[in-house]
């Protein structure tokens, strides 16, 4: 099968797990079928092509797949009822729907495609398909058009980590595919609202409604980098929620905060967090920026405050006497993520998956200016914003009003001043 240059770039990548994010009509389904054929050339392989629904698999890929394998003269027989092609080398290609996950359990899969992955429940991957790849050392290709900041977005970010040899990710627009005329794309731009156009044609991950950290950008805020070996000073933001206890680790260079690690411990206390930090970063000078409630709150049974535990562990604690208003803390973080002048002062390593996921998804309660704490995205973002707001605070400026005094003598007879 002849591939375009962008398609060939993905096809030639040997990584075990590949994530392909594209605009509409890029040619991702054609590439996915080609990848199924490529892996089915070996004998005794089981290949899955998975769409959001069984019907969608049949409509999108079944006719094209049968035509291609007949043309290759590889077909032994076809089961129309089960959407399965049996090849002469005893390999099988099965079309599946993620709406029936039980039909995909209990077998060893050698290669699978998730088509329109953004429309599929993460459960189908983590709890159904991923275990089936373990004994076969199987591979997977995830492809689709963005659908907000969901698990498909998280996979894309994971693939951006250049230090992870198993994962790779790509992003191409509709125009990159070469199958849609530029004039048609310009017409679509006139017909659609900008947010929808960016998602469907430019393959951008659009933010959730009411996003708190609106200046966070997967494109500009996330980069792979190496911590300098001679870096001796670390800065750690910390949130004392018990489940989980969270910390984000950074170093600062030229005014830019580089977040390169995160710590998340369930059912833990502050002593355990201190032990973990010392284990990961021995012989470092560590500044900790905790929740101001650490002066009173206790996560240990010894009767000490969280602040005293951190100080006794040798950390230099930077903490305000009182909580900064939530709005000011959020404004400080957004300003450091990207200032009004377009200056970005925060870089986050792709391996900080929980922090990235939380920044991308933490939103306000609908119709309010109150952060939604029901989804669990607040723990990492709190740790993140405690550090940023202490070092780079933004506060609303106001002048206190002059107190007005009335010359009234309490208890004076009526009518007399």
N, C-alpha and C positions, 0 to 999 in steps of 0.2 A: 504494500500500500504506500502510495506516494504521500509524503508528509510535508507540510510547510516548515519553514525554518524554526518557528517557535515550537511546533509540535515535535520536531526532531530533537530539539534541545531537551524536552522532557523525556522523550523516548530513550535517549542516549544516557540519561542519568542512571547509574547503577544502584542508587540508594534503595534500601528496602521499602521505605514508606515515602511516597511522593504526594505532595498536595498541589493541585492545579486550580488556581482561581482565575476565572475568565469572564469576559463580557459575553452577552448573548451571541449566538451564531459564530463562535470562535472555531468550532470544529472539535470540541472536546469529546463528543460521543464517538466520532470517527477514530480519534486517537485511542479512546478507551477500548473499542472493539479491536483495533490493531494490537494493543497490548495483550488482550485476551488471546488472540491468535499467536502472538509471539511466545507467550508462556505455555500455550497448549501444544507447541511443536514437539515438546518433550513427551515421552510416553507416560501413561498412568498419572496424569495430572488432573486435579479437580479445580475448575475455575468458576468463580461466582461473579456475575454481573448484577449489582444490587441497585435498584431505584427506590424512591420513596414508597411506591406501591407496585404490586404484581402487574396490574393493568398498565402502569406507566412503563415498566420494563418491556412489556409486549409491544406497546405502541412505538416506543422510541427506538428500540434496538433489535427486536426479533427478526424482522424482515431483512434488515441490512446484514445482520450476522449470518443468517442462513445463506444469503446470496454470496457473501465473501467466502464462506467455508466450502460451498459447492464449487465456486470458481477455483479454489485451491485444490479441489478433489480430495479433501481430507475426510469427508463425511462417510460414516459407516451407517448410521441411521439417525432419525430425528423423532423425538417424542413431542408432538404438538401440545398435548394436554399438560405436560410438565415443563414445557419450554426448555428442553434439554437437547443438546446436540452431542451425539456419541461419535467420536473420531476413530479412524482406523488404527491409531496407535494406543487405543484404550483410554485416551483422555476424554474428559467431559467438560462441556461448558453449560452452566445452568443459569438461567435468568431468574432472579428472586425479587421479592418485594419486602421492604423493611417493615411493612404493615403486618407481616406475619413472621415475626422473628423466630418462632419455634421451629419453622421449617428449615432453618439454617443451623440448628444446633447439632452437636454430637458427631461431626465429621471433620476430617483433616483437610483443610483447604490449602492449596499451593499458591493461588493468586486470586485476588478479588478487586473489583472496581466498585467504588461508591459513587454513583452518578447523581448529580444534584445533591451533594452531601449536606448542604445547608438546610434542606428540607427533611432530612432524616434525623430521627431521635438518636442522640449520642449513645443510648443504651444498646442500639443495634451493633455498634462498634465495640464498646468497652466490655460488655457482658455476653455478647453472642459471638461475634466474628473473631475478635482478638484472640480468645483462647483456642480457636480452631487453627490458628496459624502457628501455634507454639511447637507442636511436634514435627511439623513439616518445614519449619523455618520459612513460612510463607511470606509473600509480599502483598502490598496493597497500594492502590492508586485512588486518591480522593479528588474528585473534580466537581466543579459546579460554579454557579454565580452566587455572590455573597447574599446572605439573608440576615443582615444585622450582625451584632457581636455575639454570635452563638459559638458552639463547640467547633464548627468549621473554621471560624476565625482563630480560635485557640490553636488548632492544628497548623494553620498557616504560620502563626507566630513561632510555633515549635520548629517548623521547618526552616525558619530564618536563622536558627542557631547554627552557625558554621562549625561549631565544635562538636556537634552531634553527628556521628558518621552514618546513622541509620535514617535520618530524616532530611528531606529537601523540599522546598516549596517554590512555586512560580506564580507570577501574576501577569496576565496579558489582557489587554483591552479587546473589544470587538474589532477595532481597526487592525490590531496586530495579527488577527487571524487571517486576514486577506480575503474573506468570503463575502464581505458586505462593502458596498461602495461608500466612499466618504460622503457623497451627496445624501445617501440614505441616512447616514448617521447624523448629519447636520439637520435633516428633516425631523428625525426623532428628537433631537435636542430642542427644536422649536415646539414639538407637540407635547413633550413631557415636562413635568416639574424637574428642577435641577437635582434634587435628592434622588429621585427615581432614576433619572438618566445616569447619574454617576454610578449608581449601584448596578444597573442592568447593562450599561455599555462601557463604562470605565472600570468596572470590577472593583469598586471601592466598598469597604465595609462601613456602612453608615451607622451613626450612633443611635442608641436607644433614645426614645423621647424622654426628656427630663434628665439627661445625663449630667452628673455632678461635675466630673472632671472633663469638661468639654474641650479643653486645650490639649488633652492627651491625643497623640496621633501615632498609630502603629507604624506609619511611614517615616515619621521624623523623630519620634521619641524612643524607638527601639533599635538598638544597634549591638552587634557583637564586638566586644573589646576585651583586651587582656589587662588585668590589674598589674600595674608596675611592681616589679619585685622589690624595689626599694621603698614602696609605700608603707610607712610605719604607723600612720594615723587613720583610724576608721571611725565612721559616724553611723550610729545605729538608732533608728526610730523603733519604739516599742509600744505595743498595746497589751494591756493586762487582762483581756478577756480570757476566761478559764478554758474555753473550748472553741477555738484553739487560742493558745498564747502565741502572739505573732511578733516578729521582728524583721526589719528590712535593713540590709547592710550596704554601706556606700563608702566611697572616698571622694574627696573634692579636689578638683584641679582646675585652675584658671576660672574659678567661679561657677564651674559646671559640676553638678552632683551626679556621680556615676553609681547607680544602684546595680550591684553585681551578684547579690545573694539574698535569700530570704529564709527565715526559720519559722516553722509552724509546728508547734507541739501540742498534742491533744491531752487533756486531763493532766496538765502539768502545773508546776508552780514556778515562782521566780528563781528559786535556787537551781532548778533543773535548766532553766533558760541560761543562767550564768555559766553553768558547767558546759553547756553546748557551745556557747560563744567562745569560751576559753579553749575548748577542744578544737574548734575550727580555726581560731585565730590566736595562737600563742604568741607571746612576745610582741604584741601590738598595743599601742596607746589607743584606748577606745573611749569615745564620747558617746553617751547614751542620752536620747531625747525621749523620755517616757511620758505617758499620760500623767498630767498634773495630779490626778487622784492618787498617784503612788505614795503621796505623803500620808494618806490615811488607810488606803486599801491594803489588804493583806492576802497574799496567795500562798502563804506558808503557815505551818502549824506552830511555828516558834514564837509568835507574837510580835515579830518585827514587821515594820512597814516595808513595802516593796522598794521604796527609795533607799532605806538603810541596807537592804540586802544587796542592791546594786552597788552602793558605795563600798560596802565591806568586801565585795568581790573585786574591787580595784578599778571600777569604772568611774569615769568623770561624768557626773550627771548634770545635764542642763535642763532645767525644768522651771516653768513659770509658777508663781505662787498661786495663781488662779487659772481656771480654764479660759482660754481665748474664746470669744464667741464663735460658734460653728461656722457662721458665714465668713468671718474674717480668716479662719483657718483654711477654708476651702478656697477663698479668693487668693490667699498667699500661695497655695499649691498651684492654682491655675496660672497665676502670674509668672511663677518660676517655670512651669511647663512651656509657656509661650507668652512673652510680654506683649504689650500693645505695639512695641516697635518690631515685633516678629523675632525676638531673640529667645532661643530655647536654652534653658539652663538645666535641663534634666535629661540624662540618658539612662535607659534601662536595658540590661542584658536580657536576651530572650529566655534564659533559663529561669528568670523570676516569674514563673508561669502564674502563680496565684496573684501576685501584685498586678501583672498585666491584665489578667482576667477581671480583677476587681476594678481597676481604673477604667476599663472599657465598658463595664456593665453597671457600676454603682449609680443608682438614679434616685430621684426624689419620689416621695409618695405622691401619687397622682393628685393634682390640684393643690399641692402644698409646697412649701420650701423646706420641708423636713426630710432628711435623708432616710431612705427605706432600709431598715435594719433586718428585715425578714429574710432576705436572700443570702445573708452571710458575707456580702461583699465589703462590709464596713470595717472588718478587723484589720486587713492589710492596708487599706487606704487610711485608716486612723494612724497606724504606725508610721506610714509614709508622710502624712500631713503634720504629725507632731514634730518631726525632724525639720521639715521644710518651713513650717510657720515660725519655729523658734529662730532659725538662722536667717530667714528672709521674710520677716513679718510685714503684712499690710493691714493697716487699721483704718477704720473710718475716722476722718478728721472732723471734729466739731468743737465749737466754742460753748463752754457752759454758760447758761443764761444767768443773768444777775438776779439774785434773790430779791424779791419785792417784799418790803416790810411795811406793815400797817401799824400806825401809832395808836393801837387800841389797848386800853388798860383793862385787863381781865378783872371782872367783878365790879367794874365801875357802874354807878347808877345809870339807868337808861337815859340816853340822850346826852351824856357828858363824856368827853374825850380828854 
